[in-house]
Amino acid sequence: MEILRSARPTQNGPDGWFTGPVYLEPLTDPKGEWRIGAALVRFAPGSRTHWHTHPHGQLLWVVSGVGRCQTEGGPVREIRAGDLVWFEAEENHWHGANPDQFMCHVAIQQSDPSGKVADWGRPVTEEEYRQAIEG
């Protein structure tokens, strides 16, 4: 058994992954036979990921606030505290906070054999982000 104390520092979300202030608190990283990566991710209002995919999909558990997400070619959808959002393997998507509200989620994804959990793409444009919400 290993106990990881809550002393892991909060990290700023990398510029190549996010638009706006985003804060990451790593929960687990793939290592050895363990292939699950997970993080608590806090988005300031208007902040969001870039377009990205995951080799084995991604599960989001929204723990507070209100946000939005979109898969490529689909409508922008609203997500709220308590929602679970599943993105299929290699499904191009983004997620983030509403323009006027914080949003926090736990992101869980499995790595590929090389340890990679995501492929990051271009930033989400303001036009894409501000599309009408579908519930």
N, C-alpha and C positions, 0 to 999 in steps of 0.2 A: 504494500500500500504506500502511496505517496500523497501527502497533503500539501497543496500549493496555497500558501497564505495569500491574502488579498493585497500583497505588497507589489504586485505587478503594476508598473506605471502605466498611466493612460498615455496613449500616443496620438499625435496629430495624424489624421488621415492623409496619406501621400497625395500630392498634387496630381500624379498620373492616374489616380483612381477616383478622385472626388472633385466636385465643384462646391466651394463654400466650406465653412467650418464643420468638420466631422471629427469625432473622437472615438478611438478604438481602445477597448480593453480586452486583450487576448484572454480567452478562456482555456483553449487547448490548441496545440499545434500538432500536425502529423509528425510522428517520429517512430522509427522502427516499424513494427507491425500495426501500430495505431495510425489510421489514415484519416482521422476526422480533424478538421479545423473548425474552430468556433470562436466567435468574438461578440461582445456587447458593443453595439455601434450606436453612437448618439449623433443625430443630425440637427444642426441649428436650422431655424426656419429658412426655407429656400435651398438648403443644401441637398446634394444628391450624389449618387455614384455616377461614373461614366458608364456607357454601354459596356457590357461584359458577358462572358459565358463561364460555365463551370463544367469540368469534364464529366462529373457524375451528378449534376444538378445541385440545387441549393434549397434549403428550408429556412424561411424567415419566421420568427415568432415575434410579433410586435408587442412590446411590453409597456409602452406608454406613448401617448400623443397620437397624432394623425399624420399620415403620409400618403404617398402615391407611388405607383409602380407601373411599368409598361413592358410588354414584350414587343419585339420588333414587328411592326405591321398591325399591332393590336391597339385597343383603346387605352388611355390612361385610366387606371383604376385607383380608387381610394382604399387605403388600409388603415385600420384602427387598432388600438390596444386590444389584445386578446386574439387577433387574427393570426392564422398560419397561412403562409404563402409558399407554394412549391413551384420552383422553376425546373423544368426538365433539363437533362444533360444537353449541353451545347445550345440551349435556348438563349438568344441574345436579349438582354433585358437591362433595366435600370430600376433603382428605387431610392427614395429619399423623403424628406419632410415636406409638409405643405408650406406654401409661401409665408404663412403667418403663425405656424405652430411648430414646436419641437416634435421629433419622433425618435424613438429608441427601439431597436430590435436586436434580437440575438440571431446571428447568421451562422448557419451550420452547413458545412459542405465536406465532401470526401475528396481526398487528393488522388491524383493519378499515380502510377508507380514511381514517377520521378519526384513526387512531393508537391506538385503544382495543384492549387485549388481553383485558380481563376485565370482567364485570359482577358486583359483589359483593353478596351477600345477607345473610341473618341468620346469627348465630352457630350453630354446631352445639351442640346441648344435651348435657349429660352423659349423658342417657339414650340419645341417638342414638350418641354416641361409644363408650359402654360396651357396646353390643350384642355378642352372641356373634360371634366371628370365623369367617368362611368362608374357607378356604385358597385 
